[in-house]
Amino acid sequence: MSTTPLTRERIIAAPKVLLHDHLDGGVRPSTMLDLAAEIDYRGLPTSDPDDLAAWFVADAPGSDLVHYLEGFAHTIAVMQTKDQLERVASETAYDLALDGVVYAEIRFAPELHQDGGLSPDEVVEAVLAGFAHGTAQARARGRTIIVRTLISAMRQLHRSEEMAQLAVRFRDAGVCGFDIAGPEDGFPPTEHLAAFHLIQRENFHMTIHAGEAFGLASIWEAVQFCDAERLGHGVRIVDDIERVDDQYRLGRLASFVRDRRIPLEVCPTSNVHTGAAASLSEHPIELLRQLRFRVTLNTDNRLMSGITLSGEFAACADAFGWTLDDMQWLTLNAAKSSFFQFDQRLALIDDVIKPGYAALRASV
């Protein structure tokens, strides 16, 4: 077992895989200001990009969930036209590539981007065009990234079956799966069974936001009623793990999730900012990693949490003493859990990820 430490330089250079990142949660502050000026949107709290970036990030971890969620009203307000969506998507792909991300699945809810008159299909087309443009720009800089998208349905808007049909319609154009997002409490996954059954009948992929702010019931419904392939966050599975003396005893749901290798899309910094974890050092990701759940590391909302995937790895390395081996294990988990076809996953792992980490070890 290698004990190669995780320096910031190695983290940035290492190939990374991102499975849980929201398009409207990762807009550049400078872009926010540009787009707001173009449409005379006056809702932003400041016109200084640095001050705006600081405003979006919760001042005290876990203390301001309302403030954290307020930011989406601003980002969505400037993502209502084809040009706006394409620009944000292009910059997302480019920024992730420069951060060393080699594969990303970015999610967004088309139903939130129709105030300007766009149809759901036009929203998806604009985002996919943006990803293609940003990917090409990154390639010109010598950075290769594959960006695909997940169509999210907002639980509280009750258009999930329509959004599932939309995801299937674009499955050969860059959409790799379906998701539901929004408030867990009061909007259980079972309210959207028609959408999930449609995805299943179409032999398509799904992930479900579950086990973030809400508890085990959300995870249980997502897994046992909806047949979720992955869990968005899923950290509350720790509530079904009991410490007895120096041993950990898993309850039946936790055992099932681990035995079935159901991936957890864990977003530690976001969880701290929303109050799902008291602090990074107390976040259950390290326990879940030690117990060998299928843990993956993610950003959730790069703007609202002031984070990059490299920054997320660096923060966890500082908190938990992770090594290069740990980072590779988490990255391979993400690659294996992606909604990429099997042969493409193998190529990503064998031709990109493993050689990338081998080169980093050789350079020590």
C-alpha positions in Angstrom: 0.0 0.0 0.0 1.5 3.3 -1.1 1.7 6.1 1.5 2.4 8.8 -1.1 1.0 12.1 0.4 -1.5 14.1 -1.4 0.0 17.5 -2.1 -2.1 20.1 -3.9 0.0 19.8 -7.0 -0.6 16.0 -7.2 -4.3 16.5 -6.6 -4.6 18.9 -9.4 -2.5 16.7 -11.7 -4.4 13.5 -10.9 -7.2 12.4 -13.2 -10.6 12.9 -11.5 -14.1 11.8 -12.1 -17.1 13.9 -11.0 -20.6 12.4 -10.7 -22.6 15.0 -8.7 -22.4 18.6 -9.8 -25.3 21.0 -10.5 -25.0 23.3 -13.6 -26.8 26.1 -11.9 -24.6 25.7 -8.8 -21.4 26.3 -10.6 -21.7 29.5 -12.5 -18.7 31.8 -12.5 -19.3 35.0 -10.5 -17.9 37.1 -13.3 -20.4 35.4 -15.7 -23.2 36.1 -13.3 -22.4 39.8 -13.4 -22.1 39.8 -17.2 -25.4 38.0 -17.8 -27.2 40.1 -15.2 -26.0 43.3 -16.9 -27.2 42.0 -20.3 -30.8 41.4 -19.1 -30.8 44.3 -16.5 -31.2 41.8 -13.7 -30.8 43.8 -10.4 -31.2 41.1 -7.8 -27.5 40.5 -7.2 -26.2 41.8 -3.8 -23.0 43.3 -5.3 -21.3 44.1 -8.6 -17.9 43.0 -7.4 -17.0 39.5 -8.6 -14.9 38.6 -5.5 -17.5 40.0 -3.2 -20.2 38.1 -5.1 -18.2 34.8 -4.8 -17.9 35.3 -1.1 -21.6 36.1 -0.7 -22.7 32.9 -2.3 -20.7 30.8 0.2 -22.3 30.3 3.6 -20.4 32.3 6.2 -20.6 29.8 9.0 -20.8 26.1 8.1 -24.2 24.6 8.8 -25.7 27.9 10.0 -27.4 29.2 6.9 -29.2 26.7 4.8 -31.7 29.4 3.7 -28.9 31.6 2.5 -27.3 28.7 0.7 -30.5 28.0 -1.2 -31.2 31.6 -2.0 -28.3 31.7 -4.4 -30.1 29.4 -6.9 -32.7 32.1 -7.5 -29.9 34.3 -8.9 -28.2 31.8 -11.0 -31.4 30.5 -12.5 -32.5 34.1 -13.3 -29.5 34.5 -15.7 -29.9 31.1 -17.3 -33.1 31.5 -19.3 -31.9 31.9 -22.9 -30.0 29.6 -25.3 -27.0 31.9 -25.2 -27.0 32.1 -21.4 -27.3 28.3 -21.0 -24.7 27.6 -23.6 -22.2 30.0 -22.0 -22.6 28.6 -18.5 -22.3 25.0 -19.8 -19.3 25.8 -21.9 -17.5 27.4 -19.0 -18.4 24.5 -16.8 -16.8 22.0 -19.1 -13.7 24.2 -19.5 -13.3 24.9 -15.8 -13.6 21.2 -14.8 -11.0 20.2 -17.5 -8.5 22.7 -16.1 -9.1 21.2 -12.7 -8.1 17.8 -13.9 -11.5 16.3 -14.3 -11.4 13.8 -17.1 -15.1 12.6 -16.9 -18.1 14.5 -15.5 -21.8 14.0 -15.3 -23.4 17.4 -14.8 -27.1 17.6 -13.8 -29.7 20.3 -14.3 -33.5 20.7 -14.2 -34.8 21.9 -17.6 -38.1 23.0 -16.0 -36.2 25.7 -14.2 -35.0 27.3 -17.4 -38.2 28.0 -19.3 -39.1 31.5 -18.0 -37.7 33.0 -21.3 -40.0 30.8 -23.4 -37.6 28.0 -24.2 -39.1 24.5 -24.6 -37.5 21.7 -22.5 -35.9 20.3 -25.7 -34.4 23.7 -26.5 -33.0 24.0 -23.0 -31.3 20.6 -23.3 -30.0 21.4 -26.8 -28.4 24.6 -25.5 -26.7 22.9 -22.6 -25.3 20.1 -24.7 -24.0 22.6 -27.3 -22.3 24.4 -24.5 -20.6 21.3 -23.2 -19.4 20.5 -26.7 -17.9 24.0 -27.1 -16.2 23.9 -23.7 -14.8 20.5 -24.3 -13.3 21.7 -27.6 -11.8 24.7 -25.9 -10.2 22.5 -23.2 -8.8 20.2 -25.8 -7.2 23.1 -27.5 -5.4 23.8 -24.2 -4.3 20.2 -24.0 -6.9 19.1 -21.5 -9.2 16.2 -22.4 -12.6 15.8 -20.7 -15.8 13.9 -21.4 -18.9 15.7 -20.2 -22.3 14.1 -20.1 -25.5 15.3 -18.4 -28.3 14.1 -16.1 -31.8 15.5 -16.5 -33.1 16.3 -13.0 -36.8 16.7 -12.2 -37.7 18.9 -9.2 -39.7 16.9 -6.7 -42.0 19.7 -5.8 -42.9 20.7 -9.3 -44.4 17.2 -10.2 -43.2 17.1 -13.8 -41.0 14.1 -13.3 -42.6 11.8 -15.9 -42.2 14.5 -18.5 -38.6 15.0 -17.5 -37.9 11.3 -17.7 -39.3 11.2 -21.2 -37.1 14.2 -22.1 -34.0 12.3 -20.7 -34.8 9.2 -22.8 -35.3 11.4 -25.9 -31.8 12.8 -25.6 -30.1 9.6 -24.5 -28.0 9.3 -27.7 -27.1 13.0 -27.7 -25.2 13.3 -24.4 -27.8 12.7 -21.7 -26.8 9.7 -19.7 -29.5 9.4 -17.0 -32.3 10.8 -14.9 -32.4 12.2 -11.4 -34.8 13.9 -9.0 -33.7 16.8 -6.9 -35.3 19.4 -4.5 -36.6 19.0 -1.0 -36.6 15.5 0.3 -38.8 16.2 3.3 -42.4 16.0 2.2 -41.6 14.9 -1.3 -40.6 11.2 -1.1 -39.2 9.3 -4.1 -42.3 7.2 -4.3 -44.3 10.2 -5.5 -42.4 9.8 -8.8 -42.7 6.1 -9.4 -44.2 6.6 -12.9 -41.0 8.4 -13.9 -38.7 5.8 -12.5 -40.7 2.9 -14.0 -40.4 4.7 -17.4 -36.6 4.9 -17.0 -36.5 1.2 -16.1 -38.6 0.1 -19.0 -36.3 2.1 -21.3 -33.2 0.3 -20.0 -31.9 3.7 -18.9 -30.0 5.0 -15.9 -31.1 6.8 -12.7 -29.7 8.4 -9.6 -31.9 9.8 -6.8 -31.1 12.6 -4.3 -31.7 10.8 -1.0 -30.2 10.7 2.4 -28.9 14.3 2.5 -30.9 16.4 4.8 -33.5 13.7 5.3 -33.0 10.3 6.9 -33.1 6.6 6.2 -36.6 6.5 4.9 -35.6 8.5 1.9 -32.8 6.1 1.1 -35.0 3.1 1.7 -37.7 4.3 -0.7 -35.1 5.3 -3.3 -33.5 1.8 -3.2 -36.3 -0.5 -2.6 -39.2 1.1 -4.4 -37.5 3.1 -7.1 -34.4 0.8 -7.7 -31.9 3.7 -7.7 -28.6 2.8 -9.2 -26.8 5.6 -7.3 -27.7 7.7 -4.3 -27.2 11.5 -4.5 -25.4 12.2 -1.2 -26.7 9.2 0.7 -24.7 10.1 3.8 -27.6 9.5 6.2 -26.9 5.8 5.7 -24.6 6.3 8.6 -27.7 6.5 10.8 -28.0 2.7 10.2 -24.5 2.0 11.5 -23.9 1.5 15.2 -20.7 1.4 17.1 -20.4 -1.3 19.6 -17.2 -1.3 21.6 -14.5 -1.0 18.9 -16.6 -2.5 16.1 -19.2 -1.1 13.7 -22.5 -3.0 13.3 -24.4 -2.3 10.1 -28.2 -2.4 10.0 -30.1 -4.2 7.3 -30.4 -1.2 5.0 -26.8 -0.2 5.4 -25.7 -3.8 4.7 -27.9 -3.9 1.7 -26.5 -0.7 0.2 -22.9 -1.9 0.9 -23.5 -5.4 -0.3 -25.1 -4.2 -3.5 -22.3 -1.7 -4.1 -24.8 1.1 -4.5 -22.6 4.2 -5.1 -22.9 7.1 -2.7 -22.4 10.5 -4.4 -20.9 12.2 -1.3 -20.4 16.0 -1.3 -18.7 16.8 2.1 -18.2 20.6 1.8 -21.8 21.1 0.6 -23.0 18.9 3.5 -21.2 21.1 6.0 -22.6 24.2 4.5 -26.2 22.9 4.5 -26.0 21.5 8.0 -26.0 17.8 7.0 -22.7 17.5 8.8 -21.4 19.6 11.7 -17.9 19.9 10.2 -15.6 18.3 7.7 -13.6 16.5 10.3 -16.9 15.0 11.6 -18.3 14.1 8.2 -19.1 10.4 7.8 -17.3 10.0 4.5 -14.2 8.7 6.2 -16.1 6.1 8.2 -18.0 5.0 5.0 -14.7 4.8 3.2 -13.2 2.7 5.9 -16.2 0.4 5.9 -15.8 0.1 2.1 -19.1 1.5 0.9 -18.9 2.5 -2.8 -18.0 6.1 -1.9 -17.4 8.7 -4.5 -16.3 12.3 -3.9 -18.1 15.2 -5.5 -18.7 19.0 -5.4 -22.5 19.4 -5.6 -22.4 23.2 -6.1 -19.0 24.7 -6.8 -20.3 28.3 -6.5 -22.4 27.9 -3.4 -19.7 26.0 -1.6 -16.7 27.9 -3.1 -15.1 24.5 -4.0 -13.5 22.6 -6.9 -13.1 18.9 -7.0 -9.3 19.3 -6.4 -10.2 21.5 -3.4 -12.6 18.9 -2.1 -9.8 16.3 -2.3 -7.3 18.6 -0.6 -9.7 19.4 2.2 -10.5 15.8 2.9 -6.8 14.9 2.7 -6.1 17.5 5.4 -9.0 16.2 7.5 -8.5 12.5 7.1 -4.9 12.0 6.0 -5.8 10.5 2.6 -3.0 9.4 0.4 -2.6 9.0 -3.3 -3.9 5.5 -3.0 -7.1 6.7 -1.3 -7.6 9.3 -4.0 -7.2 6.6 -6.7 -9.6 4.3 -4.9 -12.3 7.0 -4.8 -11.7 8.0 -8.4 -12.0 4.4 -9.6 -15.2 4.1 -7.6 -16.6 7.0 -9.5 -15.4 5.7 -12.9 -17.0 2.3 -12.2 -20.2 4.0 -11.0 -20.6 6.3 -14.0 -23.4 5.9 -16.5 -20.9 5.3 -19.2 -21.1 2.1 -21.3 -19.0 -0.8 -19.9 -16.3 -0.8 -22.6 -16.0 3.0 -22.3 -15.6 2.8 -18.6 -12.9 0.3 -19.0 -11.1 2.5 -21.5 -11.4 5.4 -19.1 -9.9 3.4 -16.3 -7.2 1.5 -18.1 -6.1 4.2 -20.6 -6.5 7.4 -18.5 -7.0 7.0 -14.7 -4.6 4.2 -13.9 -1.7 5.5 -16.1 -2.3 9.0 -14.6 -1.8 7.8 -11.1 1.1 5.5 -12.0 2.8 8.6 -13.5 2.3 10.5 -10.3 3.9 7.7 -8.2 6.8 7.5 -10.6 7.5 11.2 -10.2 7.8 11.0 -6.4 
